[in-house]
Every structure is written in C-alpha cells, then in structure tokens.
Amino acid sequence: MLKVAIVGCGKIADSHAAQINRIQGVELVGVCDREELMAKQLHDRFSVKGYFSDLTELIHEAHPDVVHITTPPQSHFEIAKQCLLQGCHVYVEKPFTLDAIEAEKLIQLAEQKALKITVGHDDQFRHAARRMRSLVAGGYLGGSPLHMESYYGYEFGELGYASGLLRDEQHWVRRLPGKLLHNVISHGIARIAEFFTTATPLVISHGFVSPLLRRMGERQLVDEVRVIVSEEERVTAYFTFSSQMRPALHQFRVYGPKNGLVLDQDNETLIKLRGGRYPSYMEQFVPPLNFARQYAGNFLENLRLFLACDFHPKAGMKFLIESFYQSIVKSGPVPIPYREILLTSRIMDTIFEQIDRRALDGSEELDSMPSFTKSPH
C-alpha cells in the first residue's frame, strides 16, 4: 500500500484527493496546511487518517511515501526540498518552481536521493492528448515535428480567483516573477517543451496589458503574450496566451513533414490533418467529409469513455498521478521526463525576463518587439 499525503489544503487539493481516492493500492494518510482549519476541513471531506499544521509533524507521524504539494508556487521549492530530504517522493502542482535554477536543484536532489519527482502538467495526459502522443510516436507526422502552435485562453470572469486577483494588489499571484502568466502558462509551454530536443531554445516574447484591463486601471498584470520558440535544428513553435481572444482556445497543433494533428482540449477532440492534396475539386469535397467522420469518431470515443465512468474534467490528473505512482512502485521512468520540466521552466524564465526588461527600460506600452534572445540558462 502506497501512503500519500497532501500539503496545502486549498481548492486544488480537493481535486488531488478525489483522484488519489480513485486509485487502487493507495491510501491518503494525511493532509497538512498552516491553517489547521483548512487541513481539518479537507480531512473531513475525504475521510483522511490525519490532519496537521506542520510539515515535519506530518512526515514523522503519517510516514507518507509520496507528498503532493498544492501550495502557492513561492513555497514549492522549500517544501519539496524538505520532503525529498525526509525520503519522500514528490508531486508538485504547476508551476513547478519559481525559476529554472530551483527546478534544477530539486531534480538534482531527487536523483541524489534515488527518489522521484514530477509536476502537475495533467493537461498533457487527458484522453485526446494521449491519443495524440501515440500517433506522433507511431510516425503519423512522417518524422519529427517541424512546427507547433500552442494556444492558451484565459477568462477573468466576474467571480472567484481571477476577479479577486484584479481587486487585490497584495494577491500572492502578483508577487510571482511572472505574475498572472507564471501561474497559468506552464500547461501551454509544456506542450511545446515535450517535442523540443535542445535544452536552450531561442525565444522571442511580446507581452502587454490588454486595453480592457488598462481601462479598468490595471497596469501590472500582463494578460496578452505572443511567443516564438526556435531551436538550432529549425524546429519552431508559436505560443499564444490571451485573456481577450474569443473563443478562449486551449489548443495544440503540431505539423510534421507529412501530416499534422490538431488537439482541442476544450472539446476533447483530436483531428488528423492530411498533408497531401486531392486532385481538382475533390480537395473541396473529400476533406470536409473526412473531418465530419473524425468529429463523429471523437464524439463516439468520448461517449464510450463517459459510459465507462472515465470521462471527467480531471481524467488527465488521475492518469498522471497513477503513472507517477507506478514509476515509484515499479522503479520505472517518470511520466514527465526531467528535461521537459527543465525546458518548460527555462522558456518561462526567458519570457518573464524579456517582459520585465522592457518594463524596466520604460517601454510601458510594449509596442516594439524584443530582439531574438537566447535563454541564459
């Protein structure tokens, strides 16, 4: 029986507890939060063995094999470090750390201690995303990816966390190096990092505060970002983050020398793009029929998963957590290679550095593109 604990008992901790309880051979032995009432409430909702307000006490009394860290990102490094030093494997919610230097230190420590660590990029393990990965590995693209496009839409809405962030100038998100971006773009960047091979790609980033937020008096929260990423082998990618673009896409496109794929997370669909063209007017008639057939196939697959009780918003999280546990029990590879975790952190660092550099230069309006810059890490 694998013993698991959760540190940080906010909203996302409920998702972790729910998915942990779906996995056989696992026991949730403890939850911990500096606010003891938060820990007790999570303990009561999920019938956990014990609750704690001190991490050291949790580890010494509950003896977890794995600790899930679901606290704000500023605390990820120190908590993960302490857990690793105490002999626990660690699952860290995104973003992994505040920067690539912290990420490197944690991974090095995990390897030194012969322990495993991962990050909560669970979007990469939803059903359609896994089908996409299987097609790429099976050679559907006709070779390695040549170009990728990752879109990550964001909606502030009227209630909850996002509106609180706009109202509260002391909100913890505002204290992150990348502020709003830091807490949300890792999912979209991680999709790109999965298919890059170099450790230090070239990055161009252009970020600005949207006109809507400016009219509301906001000057600090960059909510529109466009990024170009390129490596020496000339594999390229575009990343778009937008709070204003509609529809608010969560989409990934990957193109190879023969074919392409389009992953739509919101609709949980995967569409194959045929590289070749049909002769004459067939190009205007056959592809629409093919797309219709594919969308129907996606519908049927989603329906099958739904009837099998395996189609829910956090299916990707369950798969990632279960895969991570299996890597521990069977001494196998971690579900997210460490190089992908590090590359995601490095690309994010460079994006934030370029945006901050332009702000320090007095270019508040952000109306000129930065130079082509290589990551310093």
Secondary structure as UniProt FT lines:
FT   STRAND          2..7
FT   HELIX           11..20
FT   TURN            21..22
FT   TURN            24..25
FT   STRAND          26..32
FT   HELIX           36..46
FT   STRAND          50..52
FT   HELIX           55..62
FT   STRAND          66..69
FT   HELIX           73..75
FT   HELIX           76..85
FT   TURN            86..87
FT   STRAND          89..92
FT   HELIX           100..112
FT   TURN            113..114
FT   STRAND          117..119
FT   HELIX           122..125
FT   HELIX           127..137
FT   TURN            138..141
FT   STRAND          147..153
FT   HELIX           161..167
FT   TURN            169..170
FT   HELIX           172..175
FT   TURN            177..178
FT   HELIX           179..184
FT   HELIX           186..193
FT   TURN            194..195
FT   STRAND          202..208
FT   HELIX           211..215
FT   TURN            216..217
FT   STRAND          224..230
FT   TURN            232..233
FT   STRAND          236..242
FT   STRAND          250..255
FT   STRAND          260..264
FT   TURN            265..268
FT   STRAND          269..273
FT   TURN            280..281
FT   HELIX           282..307
FT   TURN            308..309
FT   TURN            313..314
FT   HELIX           315..329
FT   TURN            330..331
FT   HELIX           338..360
FT   TURN            361..362
FT   TURN            364..365
FT   STRAND          373..374
//
